[in-house]
Structure formats: structure tokens, C-alpha cells
Amino acid sequence: MGNLSVELFGINFKNPVWVASGTFGYGLEAVEIYNVSRLGAIVTKGISLKPRQGNEPPRIVETPCGMLNSIGLQNPGVEEFLRRIYPLMISLNTNFIANVFGETEEEYVEVCLALEEAERIVAYELNVSCPNVKKGGIVFGHDLIALSSLVEKVKSKVKKPILVKLSPNVTDITEFAKVCVESGADAIVLINTLVGMRIDLKREKPALASGTGGLSGPAILPIAIRMIWQVYERFKDSIPIIGVGGITTAYDALEHIYAGASAVQIGTANFYDPLAPLKVIEGLEEFLKERNIKDFRTLIGKAHR
């Protein structure tokens, strides 16, 4: 059996298959379906400083080869998360990465600091696709200066590794990756959802109450692979890349890995096939066996060589 384990930013992962934030809750919802401890990591649903109710429905709509969502980052807030949810998570034998967001730099920092003593949370994934209310609502991940300031601020205050989940809704993804590298990020996650929209012809209005939403699913696979490729080309010796976007099968995951991803996250596939992450793990194991590959890490970025 080939080796699927990988060490990233000082943390050992049993395999490179993680589940993406917002598609797997906190890992507790799937325990009756399969042994989630087989996963390399669980990235939690987004956690904010204060509770959020989220957007008005409808807030999910299907699209060709994917879905649009505008959940609005609904969550109970970090205090309630630590009091009620975290104690239940620690029975699961895998790594947890907390997806964190805020409306100001200070909120990101406060959430991370509140989680510092939660031992089972090994790292933070910063969702930078949020508006900076102190800077007129500009999205952190759409402004190089705002992104740099945020990453530097959080990095200077916390002990755990920081992953930055970048928005694909920018002109040149490599410039935003460069900011992450220079600001001290420990890894880059590529990619977050793309902005999309559908019209409900019966109501003659946008299908989502909020108008636009985040497009995810198989439709965005080629975009994710392209952006991973570009960032790996420039920064392969500087920072690891975590691939997310459109992965349904082991072959999709392998495309991410060959393009330069050191690990992958399964997202939208969880909604229509809860066993998708396990199938990807088993598919990677079979791929290594068939080709007599001793270690999957030899495949990272292989399409560049």
C-alpha cells in the first residue's frame, strides 16, 4: 500500500483528503454514516466572533454541474462553539482546522485567540472573502493591502499555523498568493467560490434572496486547477497549496495534486454523495497500488516536470 500521509506546516495528516468548510458542519453530522476519523482533516463551518443568523431563504439553488449558495455564514459564534460543539468534536480522531472570518481585523484575531487553547484545532483557515467594514466594505481578499495587513496581524498574534483561503474573483491570483507568502501565511487554499446568479422565471426574480451567491461544484474544477497551477509555478518552494473546487472523484483530486496541491478538500460533493471523501481516499490508494507508487507526495506538482 502506498503512503498517503503528509506533513504540512509542522502537522502530520494521515492522508491528503480533507472536507471543506461549510459542507461538512463540524464533523458531527456524518458520524452515523461512516468513520470520519479516516479523513485527513475536517475544516469546520465558518466561526465568527458573534452569532450570525445568516441570510433569508431561498439561499441555495442548483446550477448545471454545481450549486449556488448564499447561506450568509450562519453560526453560533466562537463562545457557543467552544461551550457546546467543541467538546463533542474531540472524540473524533482526526485533525480539525477552524475556518475563521470577521468584519474587521480585530474580529479575526479575537476568534483565533479564543481557539488557541482548543488543542484539537491544529490550524486556522482564514476566509478572506468577507467585507472589511472599517474600509468601506471592501472584501479583504480582493485588496492586496487589506489582505497583507490582515494576514500579518493574525500571524503576529497566534501560535497555530494560518491557511489563507483565497477568492478566485480577482484578476491575478498569483499577486494575492504573493501577499500571503510575504505576510507569513503557512499555506494557501485555492479556491473559494465564484460569484454567480440565477433567475427564477416563475417569480421573475433572482433565485437567491440575496441576488448573487457562491458557485461551487464540478463546474469550477478547471478554474481551481488553473489557479493552483499558476500559484505553484511561482511559489512551489515557498508555501504549500491546499486544493479545493469541483472534486468529486479520486481523479479530480489527482488533477489538483498534479497541478501542485499538497492536499485537497472535498466540498459540494458531500451534499449529493456523503461518501465522496471516502471514495476519494480509496481511489487514491488504488491509484498508488496500480502504478506501484510508494508515496503520493511524489505526485505533487508532477505535471510541471
C-alpha positions as CSV (number, residue, x, y, z in Angstrom):
1,M,0.0,0.0,0.0
2,G,1.4,3.4,-1.0
3,N,1.9,6.1,1.6
4,L,-0.8,8.8,1.7
5,S,0.4,10.6,4.8
6,V,1.8,14.1,4.5
7,E,3.3,16.7,6.9
8,L,2.3,20.3,6.3
9,F,3.3,23.3,8.3
10,G,4.5,21.1,11.1
11,I,1.3,19.0,11.3
12,N,1.1,15.3,10.4
13,F,-2.0,14.3,8.3
14,K,-2.9,10.7,7.8
15,N,-3.9,11.4,4.2
16,P,-4.3,14.5,2.0
17,V,-8.1,14.3,1.8
18,W,-9.9,16.9,3.9
19,V,-13.5,18.2,3.9
20,A,-14.2,21.8,3.0
21,S,-15.7,24.4,5.3
22,G,-19.4,24.8,5.1
23,T,-20.0,21.4,3.5
24,F,-19.5,19.1,6.5
25,G,-20.7,21.1,9.5
26,Y,-18.3,20.4,12.4
27,G,-17.8,16.7,11.6
28,L,-20.5,15.5,13.9
29,E,-23.3,15.3,11.4
30,A,-21.6,12.4,9.4
31,V,-20.6,10.1,12.3
32,E,-23.7,7.9,11.7
33,I,-22.8,7.5,8.1
34,Y,-19.1,6.5,8.3
35,N,-16.0,6.7,10.4
36,V,-15.0,10.3,9.9
37,S,-11.7,9.6,11.7
38,R,-10.5,8.2,8.3
39,L,-10.4,11.8,7.0
40,G,-7.1,13.6,6.8
41,A,-8.7,16.7,8.3
42,I,-12.1,18.4,8.9
43,V,-12.3,22.1,8.2
44,T,-15.1,23.4,10.3
45,K,-18.0,25.5,9.3
46,G,-17.1,29.2,9.5
47,I,-16.7,30.6,13.0
48,S,-17.2,34.3,13.8
49,L,-16.8,36.3,17.0
50,K,-20.6,36.8,17.5
51,P,-23.5,34.6,16.4
52,R,-24.9,35.1,12.9
53,Q,-28.3,34.2,11.7
54,G,-27.4,34.1,8.0
55,N,-29.3,35.2,5.0
56,E,-33.0,34.9,4.3
57,P,-34.1,31.9,2.2
58,P,-34.0,30.9,-0.5
59,R,-30.3,30.6,-0.1
60,I,-29.3,27.5,-2.1
61,V,-30.1,26.8,-5.7
62,E,-28.9,24.2,-8.1
63,T,-27.0,25.0,-11.3
64,P,-25.7,23.0,-14.2
65,C,-22.8,20.9,-12.7
66,G,-22.9,22.7,-9.3
67,M,-24.8,24.9,-6.9
68,L,-25.1,28.5,-5.7
69,N,-25.2,29.2,-2.1
70,S,-25.7,32.4,-0.1
71,I,-26.0,31.0,3.5
72,G,-24.6,34.1,5.0
73,L,-22.1,32.4,7.2
74,Q,-24.7,31.3,9.8
75,N,-23.0,30.1,13.0
76,P,-23.4,30.3,16.8
77,G,-20.3,32.4,17.4
78,V,-17.0,31.3,18.9
79,E,-18.1,31.3,22.5
80,E,-21.0,29.0,21.9
81,F,-18.9,26.8,19.6
82,L,-16.4,26.2,22.4
83,R,-19.1,25.6,25.0
84,R,-21.4,23.3,23.1
85,I,-19.8,22.0,19.9
86,Y,-16.1,21.6,20.5
87,P,-16.5,19.1,23.4
88,L,-18.3,16.8,21.1
89,M,-15.7,17.0,18.3
90,I,-12.8,15.9,20.4
91,S,-13.9,12.3,20.3
92,L,-13.2,12.2,16.6
93,N,-9.7,11.0,15.7
94,T,-8.6,13.4,13.0
95,N,-7.2,16.9,12.7
96,F,-9.5,19.9,12.9
97,I,-8.9,23.2,11.1
98,A,-11.1,26.1,12.2
99,N,-12.4,28.3,9.4
100,V,-12.4,31.8,10.8
101,F,-13.9,35.0,9.5
102,G,-14.7,38.5,10.7
103,E,-15.8,42.0,9.6
104,T,-12.6,43.6,11.0
105,E,-9.0,42.5,11.5
106,E,-9.6,42.6,15.2
107,E,-12.5,40.1,14.9
108,Y,-10.4,37.6,13.1
109,V,-7.7,37.9,15.8
110,E,-10.2,37.6,18.6
111,V,-11.7,34.4,17.2
112,C,-8.3,32.8,16.7
113,L,-7.1,33.8,20.2
114,A,-10.3,32.3,21.6
115,L,-9.4,29.0,19.9
116,E,-5.8,28.9,20.9
117,E,-6.4,26.6,23.8
118,A,-8.6,24.2,21.9
119,E,-5.9,21.5,21.4
120,R,-7.7,19.5,18.7
121,I,-7.8,22.5,16.4
122,V,-4.4,22.4,14.8
123,A,-4.6,25.4,12.4
124,Y,-6.8,28.3,11.2
125,E,-8.2,28.8,7.7
126,L,-8.9,32.4,7.1
127,N,-11.9,33.1,5.0
128,V,-10.9,36.4,3.4
129,S,-14.0,36.7,1.1
130,C,-15.6,38.9,3.7
131,P,-16.1,42.7,3.7
132,N,-13.9,44.9,5.8
133,V,-16.4,47.2,7.4
134,K,-13.7,49.6,8.6
135,K,-12.6,50.1,5.0
136,G,-15.9,50.8,3.3
137,G,-16.9,47.2,2.9
138,I,-14.1,46.2,0.5
139,V,-13.5,42.4,0.6
140,F,-10.3,41.5,2.4
141,G,-9.3,39.0,-0.3
142,H,-9.9,41.5,-3.2
143,D,-7.5,44.1,-1.9
144,L,-3.7,43.4,-1.7
145,I,-3.1,45.9,1.1
146,A,-6.1,44.8,3.2
147,L,-5.1,41.1,2.7
148,S,-1.5,41.8,3.7
149,S,-2.5,43.7,6.8
150,L,-4.9,41.0,7.9
151,V,-2.5,38.1,7.5
152,E,0.3,39.9,9.2
153,K,-2.0,41.0,12.1
154,V,-3.3,37.5,12.7
155,K,0.1,35.8,12.3
156,S,1.7,38.1,14.8
157,K,-0.9,37.3,17.5
158,V,-1.4,33.5,17.2
159,K,0.7,30.4,17.7
160,K,-1.0,28.0,15.3
161,P,-0.5,27.8,11.5
162,I,-2.5,30.1,9.3
163,L,-4.0,29.0,6.0
164,V,-5.5,31.7,3.7
165,K,-8.4,30.7,1.6
166,L,-8.2,32.9,-1.5
167,S,-11.0,34.3,-3.6
168,P,-10.9,33.4,-7.3
169,N,-12.9,36.6,-8.1
170,V,-9.7,38.6,-8.8
171,T,-7.7,39.5,-11.9
172,D,-4.4,37.8,-11.0
173,I,-4.5,35.1,-8.3
174,T,-0.7,35.0,-8.1
175,E,-0.4,38.5,-6.8
176,F,-2.7,37.6,-3.9
177,A,-0.7,34.5,-3.3
178,K,2.5,36.6,-3.2
179,V,1.0,38.8,-0.5
180,C,0.2,35.6,1.6
181,V,3.8,34.4,1.2
182,E,5.3,37.7,2.1
183,S,2.9,38.2,5.1
184,G,3.9,34.9,6.7
185,A,1.0,32.6,5.8
186,D,1.7,28.9,6.3
187,A,-0.4,27.7,3.4
188,I,-2.7,28.9,0.7
189,V,-6.1,27.3,0.0
190,L,-7.3,27.5,-3.6
191,I,-10.1,28.3,-4.3
192,N,-13.2,29.8,-2.7
193,T,-16.4,30.0,-4.6
194,L,-17.0,32.2,-7.7
195,V,-19.8,34.8,-7.7
196,G,-22.8,33.7,-9.7
197,M,-26.5,34.2,-10.2
198,R,-29.7,32.5,-11.4
199,I,-33.1,33.9,-12.2
200,D,-36.3,32.2,-11.1
201,L,-38.6,32.6,-14.1
202,K,-41.7,31.7,-12.2
203,R,-41.2,34.5,-9.7
204,E,-39.4,36.7,-12.2
205,K,-36.8,37.4,-9.6
206,P,-33.3,36.3,-8.6
207,A,-33.4,32.7,-7.4
208,L,-31.4,33.6,-4.3
209,A,-32.9,36.1,-1.8
210,S,-29.5,37.9,-1.7
211,G,-29.3,38.0,-5.5
212,T,-25.9,36.6,-6.0
213,G,-24.2,33.6,-4.4
214,G,-21.1,31.4,-4.4
215,L,-20.8,29.0,-7.3
216,S,-19.2,25.6,-6.4
217,G,-19.2,22.0,-7.7
218,P,-17.8,20.2,-10.7
219,A,-18.3,23.3,-12.9
220,I,-15.4,25.1,-11.2
221,L,-12.9,22.3,-11.3
222,P,-10.9,23.6,-14.3
223,I,-10.7,27.1,-12.7
224,A,-9.4,25.7,-9.5
225,I,-6.8,23.6,-11.3
226,R,-5.7,26.6,-13.4
227,M,-5.2,28.8,-10.3
228,I,-3.3,26.0,-8.4
229,W,-1.1,25.6,-11.4
230,Q,-0.3,29.3,-11.6
231,V,0.5,29.7,-7.9
232,Y,2.6,26.5,-7.8
233,E,4.6,27.8,-10.8
234,R,5.6,30.9,-8.9
235,F,5.7,29.7,-5.2
236,K,6.3,26.0,-5.2
237,D,9.4,26.4,-2.9
238,S,7.7,28.9,-0.7
239,I,4.4,27.7,0.5
240,P,2.1,24.6,0.3
241,I,-1.2,24.8,-1.6
242,I,-4.4,23.1,-0.5
243,G,-6.7,22.4,-3.5
244,V,-10.5,22.8,-3.3
245,G,-13.0,23.2,-6.0
246,G,-15.0,20.7,-8.0
247,I,-13.5,17.5,-6.6
248,T,-15.9,14.5,-6.9
249,T,-13.6,11.6,-7.6
250,A,-10.0,10.5,-6.9
251,Y,-9.1,11.5,-10.5
252,D,-10.3,15.1,-9.8
253,A,-8.2,15.1,-6.6
254,L,-5.2,13.8,-8.6
255,E,-5.6,16.7,-11.1
256,H,-5.3,19.1,-8.2
257,I,-2.3,17.2,-6.8
258,Y,-0.5,17.0,-10.2
259,A,-1.1,20.8,-10.6
260,G,0.6,21.4,-7.3
261,A,-1.7,20.8,-4.4
262,S,-0.3,19.0,-1.3
263,A,-3.7,18.2,0.0
264,V,-7.3,18.6,-1.2
265,Q,-10.7,19.4,0.2
266,I,-14.0,17.8,-0.8
267,G,-16.9,20.3,-0.7
268,T,-20.1,20.3,-2.7
269,A,-19.8,16.5,-3.4
270,N,-20.7,16.0,0.3
271,F,-24.2,17.2,-0.4
272,Y,-25.1,14.6,-3.0
273,D,-22.7,11.8,-2.1
274,P,-21.9,11.8,1.6
275,L,-19.4,9.0,1.0
276,A,-17.4,11.0,-1.6
277,P,-14.4,11.7,0.7
278,L,-14.0,8.0,1.5
279,K,-14.3,7.2,-2.2
280,V,-11.5,9.7,-3.0
281,I,-9.3,8.2,-0.3
282,E,-9.9,4.7,-1.5
283,G,-9.4,5.8,-5.1
284,L,-6.0,7.4,-4.3
285,E,-5.0,4.2,-2.5
286,E,-5.9,2.2,-5.6
287,F,-4.1,4.6,-7.9
288,L,-0.9,4.2,-6.0
289,K,-1.2,0.5,-5.9
290,E,-1.9,0.1,-9.6
291,R,1.1,2.2,-10.5
292,N,3.3,0.9,-7.8
293,I,3.9,4.4,-6.4
294,K,5.3,4.3,-2.9
295,D,4.4,7.8,-1.8
296,F,1.7,10.1,-3.1
297,R,3.9,13.1,-2.4
298,T,6.0,12.3,-5.5
299,L,2.9,13.3,-7.5
300,I,2.6,16.8,-6.1
301,G,3.3,19.2,-9.0
302,K,4.2,16.3,-11.3
303,A,2.5,17.8,-14.3
304,H,5.1,20.7,-14.2
305,R,8.0,18.3,-14.5
